[in-house]
């Protein structure tokens, strides 16, 4: 069987490395290549979340850990943590009523408009101001539809399936699903209305059934966001009182011409949001967890966490697109690169110099269908969550962004300074200590980053619990989420180099005699707590009391304290609705905000 062959080869290579280097094993391109060749092979059929292929991948990772002396950190003394994922069908009775110069029409879900799925709740509100924001894209500096536009507490309407001619169309297409998030998160919009988005090919191997969404119990009671898609009939009536009619705007968008921005005068929108759901099945997958114990009597019960996701997209079902012969999404870079780097890190720490703190390594499942593995782990940690002092996440670290040769020594860093600027400084020192320091790119760390990278990988589950994080990535390339993401395109020297940077950073944090300071400074060094006003601590305490005495569903709509916490992390209301990570995170932040000395360096 190929699995046993690759396991044997991997063990031989690792043994030779240890013999050659004594007690200081290195992270080598050769070992990374061996592990990835199996993990991204056709035998694993794309490692879909609920598939046999992912089970084989997990067993392979566990075998590597066992041989290296990494002890199990999962359930019941094993390397595995069972992850529960719920399959739900939702019933949506939501509607929106448009009033244009005294004329009213009501559109129900599925009849002219489509409301979000896999969330529940009820609320009604009215928006008296509606802004047309062109394509609704922020592709700064080349193009920004929100520049100079005030959409706070207003409804935002946008059109177009790409961006205007002359912008990066591939990037614009990737941002389709981010437009609503950006409008709400960064601009404070109350509602977002866009045209229907086309569907891509159907991926298989996930074990799903038609009409069923996957979610976790904590997400079911999140309030329903006012983010809708609308058909031509809806949009024609919405623009019926405007100087520029919908058909003219639609034609311009189809030709990728510049779109005007303007206020829709005489328009009032009333949203009646009403949805519930039924759990139709429960599926299970597995995180893989290993632990290397620390040596310091005081610090060894605290942890530095390292993570990557080992699932991918499975395989393409049905007829293949014209000219395509491959149907398996092997996921070499996404996230075979992070997966193999994490194996190398676990083995290096197990065989190398000891650390004061303990180290926990988590291969998360279910990232591709909604960060489910990391969400489950942070809700059901196998070690006390409050004992995790930092989390270092690797996702897509084996290529150059957009295949640019100029990126050969570049790694993108996200989130390193959002919760702990000291963690950020440790990273800089670790990089400076490398024989060849890497070029660190912070473009994706900007709060206004339209790609929303801070929210798109497993580190976010930890950050939302108040744990300092660093996200390492080399970002996107033309093979992202395509069957062409294959092993032969991986830059293994670069992958080993990034893994070494993560190793050095983690080692320094593990030997730190105090928890990294939680100062909640943003990317530009400004303490964002100052913007909350002098009574922020009092409000925070009140919010915590409200949370304790409320049900989860009611507490999630309490809003004030949760929104304040989200602003601190750079997460705001829309993401809170889409990914409600519970109120333990809010309480934890409130604790730190009201007692800053508790986590200060002494």
Beta strands, then each sheet from edge to edge (+ up, - down):
strand 1: 71-72
strand 2: 80-92
strand 3: 95-100
strand 4: 103-108
strand 5: 113-114
strand 6: 121-127
strand 7: 130-132
strand 8: 138-139
strand 9: 143-144
strand 10: 155-157
strand 11: 191-195
strand 12: 203-204
strand 13: 213-215
strand 14: 227-230
strand 15: 262-263
strand 16: 267-292
strand 17: 303-309
strand 18: 315-316
strand 19: 358-364
strand 20: 388-394
strand 21: 410-414
strand 22: 439-441
strand 23: 469-473
sheet 1: 1+ 16- 2+ 13-
sheet 2: 1+ 16- 3+ 4-
sheet 3: 1+ 16- 6+
sheet 4: 1+ 16- 19+ 17+ 20+ 23+ 21- 22-
sheet 5: 5+ 14- 11- 10- 7- 15+
sheet 6: 8+ 9-
sheet 7: 12+ 18-
end
